[in-house]
Amino acid sequence: MPLLSRLTKASNGLEGFDMKVYLEPPSKEDREMVDSLYVNTADIFLAGYRHPKIETNLFYLELEGTITPEENSDYEFSLSVSGTGKIFVDGQCIVDNETVQTPGDSFFGSGTVEEIGTIRLDKGKTYRVRITFGTLPTRTFNVAGATSFGAGGLRAGGIPKIEIEAEIQKAAALAKKVDQVILCAGLNSDWESEGYDRSTMDLPPGTAKLIAAVVAANPNTAVIIQSGTPVTMPWLNDASSLVHAWYGGNKTGNAIADVVIGAVNPSCKLPLSFPRHNEDNPAFLNFRSERGSTKYGEGVYIGYRFYEKCKKDTDEEALITVDVQNTGNVDGAEVIQVYVSQQSPSINRPPKELKGFEKVLLRPQQTETATIRILTKYATSFWDEHRNAWVQEAGRYIVQVGTSSAESPLSADLEIRQTTWWDGL
């Protein structure tokens, strides 16, 4: 859930909370406050927090802020902790992650699941939000093997509750009224980060349905996905254009705009293969174990080799030359790639293997010759476990040239006349 601090104001009028630190729990009257500070986030990780009066990792926090809703709505609040905690709105406990706790993946496996509560809030009325938190030693469960960092932490979320289907219908209706749509979606640090694994390759709940509905309502839609890892795209065949923008810096918006309007030719290659569906993933077969046994379905077919195999979509030198032309009106680049395929190998080899590439930069209408040199010994050999040496088998090989493993329209035969074994380089 999005951070609650996006909605709250501290006493200084800024986004966030006033945070107070105590040595005793809230149940103790007249407890001493040992520290107070302003925090601009509801994602508090206390691994590095130090104070002269705090000698152990056992202490307590209280975060206070105000929220003034912009609409009459039910609001959802959430809280995950590495410790214990509660959220109060005007004194009413909305989320209790203290009395009963469920272990989860938060805080590197030492925290709880995200507990959620709902309350009705009125537009324009100011409410007092208070979060109480006890550090890691107050946690009511133990997790074997989990690494604990310092005093633990908390993460509080908050958002107006929406009806997903109704909002999707609104977006589709709006898309139908306009000439062009730019739809931005993806992940962020709430969905992918160090310290835990993603539980699904899907986009956040409702996102795939949203994209499918908008694309159906207006085929002239450019879909922009931002993520650091692959996501499933069941709507891909219906989208007229797709840009994967990754995570950029301060100029990301300008960069995306330049690509969408055609001012810049996007000339990069994906460094990994993206599946349309979970089932298209090489790891799909061994995502779960059964009775302690895991089927390793990927084998030697790693990355693009898997997709080629499944049809998913001597010291002699081979010299490959290819003419490349930029037929567009914008500067661009292309990577010419060379793949080698052995026709009758003695072992199970990938259908094709990348053996060389060359990137060319071209002005509009410019033609340039890309030259790629490969040593046939390296391009055709594999490791022979029985001889404990590299082997270059005699036979016919096909050299394929193109812009990707899926687009290799040019080919030529390569003949190795004699089988040889070799060591070292």
C-alpha positions, 0 to 999 in steps of 0.5 A: 500500500502507498506510504501513509506519510504521503497523506499526513502533515507534521506540526511543521506543515510538511509531509510526514510525522512528528516522531517521539522516542521513549524508553517505556511503553505507552502503558506507563504513565509519565514516561520520559521522552528521550528524543523527538524529530521530524520524519518525512516517511512512514517507512522507518528502519532503525538499523542505524538509529543511536541515542546516548540514553538508549543502551539496548534495542528495546525502546518505543516510538510514537508518530503523530500527524494529521490528515485532511481528506480531499473526498468523502471515502473509506480509507484503508490503513496498513501496518507491517512491523519488525516489532509491534505496532498500532495505528489510531485515528482520532483515538480509534484503533484502526490497525492492530499489529501487536495483539496478534501477529503473523510472520511475513517477508518484510524487513528481510524476513524478520517482520510481519505481514501487512495488516489492514484496517478501514475507516470512513473519513469526511472531506475537509475534516482534519483527523489526528493519526497516531502510530505506536511502535515497540522495537524488535524485542517486543515482537511476539514470534520468532523466525528461524534463520531470519536476519534481524537488524538493530531495533527493527522498523515499521512501514505504514500505508494509507489510501482512499479505498477504490472500486477497481472495476469501476475505476477501470471502466472510467479509464476505458471510457476516457480513453475512447474519447481521445485520439491518443493515450499514453498509459504508464504502469509498472512497479516501484520499491514497494513491489521489488527491492533487495531483502525479499523475493517477488511473490508474483511476476504480475503487475500490481492488482488490477493493472493488467485489466486496466491496460487491457481495457484501455488498449481495447477502448483505444488501439492508439495507446502507447504502453509505458512499463517501468520496472527493474525486472520482467513482468507478465504482459497478457495484453501484449498482442493487443498493444500497438506499442510498448516501451520498457523504460526501466528506472531512470533518474531525474530526466526519466520523464523527458526521456520517455517523452522523447521516445514516444513522440519520435524525437529519439530512436530507442536503440537499446536491447533488452538484457534479458528475455521477458515472458508474456505469461508466467508459463513462458518462464524457464523457471516455471517448472521448478518454481515450487518443489514437491516432497523436497524434489525440484525439477530443473526445467531450464537445463542448458537453455538459459535466457534466449536459448530457452526461448529458441529451444521451446520455439517461443517465439580450429583457429580459423577466423570467420569474417561477417559483413552486413550492410545496415541502413537507417531508413528513418528520420532520427539518429539511431543505433542497431546491434548486429548479432551473430549466432552459430548453430550446430546441425548434428551435435553429439550432445544436446546443444542449444539451437543457436548460441550468440558468438559475436556482435557489433553496434553501429550508430547511424544518421537518418538514411545513412548506410554503414557496413558492420564487420564482426570477426569470430574465431571458429574454434571458439564459436563451435566448441563445447566442453567434453566432460569425458575427455576433460577438454574442449571439442570442436566437432566435425560437421555442418554449422549454420551462421545466422545474422540479425538484430536479435535471437528471434530476428536472424534473417541472414544465414550461411553454412560453415563446415568443420572438416575434422574433430579436434580437442583442445585445452586452455585458450 
